[in-house]
Amino acid sequence: MKIFVKVKPRARAEEAERADEAHFKVAVREPPAGGKANEAVRKVLAKYFDVAISRVRIVSGRASKQKIIEIT
């Protein structure tokens, strides 16, 4: 399944919110530098979908707030 994610780095709390069927808003505490926010996004979505973090992959948007993520 592919989903579209808008990321909010440096948030107070980590959470995933479903906007509609394929769009999510994900807030993470980590800064966007060094890929820390990307890893946090993967962890938050893995917890949300109850899958292993290895099954969550960023397809595009590694350097953007808008990402396409594949969950297998």
C-alpha positions as CSV (number, residue, x, y, z in Angstrom):
1,M,0.0,0.0,0.0
2,K,1.3,3.5,-0.8
3,I,0.3,6.5,1.2
4,F,1.0,10.2,1.0
5,V,2.4,11.8,4.1
6,K,2.9,15.4,5.2
7,V,5.5,15.5,8.0
8,K,5.8,18.1,10.8
9,P,9.3,17.8,12.3
10,R,10.2,19.2,15.8
11,A,6.6,18.7,17.1
12,R,5.8,18.4,20.7
13,A,4.3,15.0,20.4
14,E,4.7,12.1,18.0
15,E,1.4,11.1,16.2
16,A,-0.1,10.0,13.0
17,E,-3.4,11.3,11.8
18,R,-5.4,10.0,8.9
19,A,-6.7,12.8,6.7
20,D,-8.4,10.5,4.2
21,E,-7.9,7.0,2.7
22,A,-4.4,7.6,1.4
23,H,-3.2,10.8,3.1
24,F,-1.7,11.2,6.5
25,K,-0.2,13.9,8.7
26,V,2.7,12.7,10.9
27,A,4.3,14.8,13.6
28,V,7.7,13.8,15.0
29,R,10.0,15.3,17.6
30,E,13.2,14.9,15.7
31,P,14.7,17.6,13.5
32,P,14.9,17.1,9.7
33,A,18.7,17.0,9.7
34,G,20.7,13.8,9.1
35,G,17.6,11.7,8.3
36,K,16.5,11.7,11.9
37,A,12.9,12.8,11.1
38,N,12.6,10.2,8.3
39,E,13.5,7.4,10.7
40,A,11.0,8.8,13.2
41,V,8.3,8.9,10.6
42,R,9.0,5.3,9.7
43,K,8.7,4.3,13.4
44,V,5.5,6.2,14.0
45,L,3.9,4.7,10.9
46,A,5.1,1.2,11.8
47,K,3.4,1.6,15.2
48,Y,0.2,3.1,13.6
49,F,-0.1,0.2,11.1
50,D,1.2,-2.4,13.6
51,V,4.0,-3.7,11.3
52,A,7.7,-4.0,11.6
53,I,9.7,-0.8,10.8
54,S,11.5,-2.8,8.0
55,R,8.1,-2.9,6.2
56,V,7.8,0.9,6.0
57,R,9.9,2.4,3.1
58,I,10.1,6.0,1.9
59,V,9.6,5.9,-1.9
60,S,10.1,9.6,-2.6
61,G,10.4,12.9,-0.7
62,R,13.4,12.1,1.6
63,A,14.3,15.8,1.7
64,S,10.8,17.1,1.6
65,K,7.9,17.4,4.1
66,Q,5.7,15.7,1.5
67,K,6.5,12.0,1.2
68,I,5.3,8.9,-0.5
69,I,5.6,5.9,1.7
70,E,5.1,2.2,0.9
71,I,4.0,-0.2,3.5
72,T,4.2,-3.9,2.7
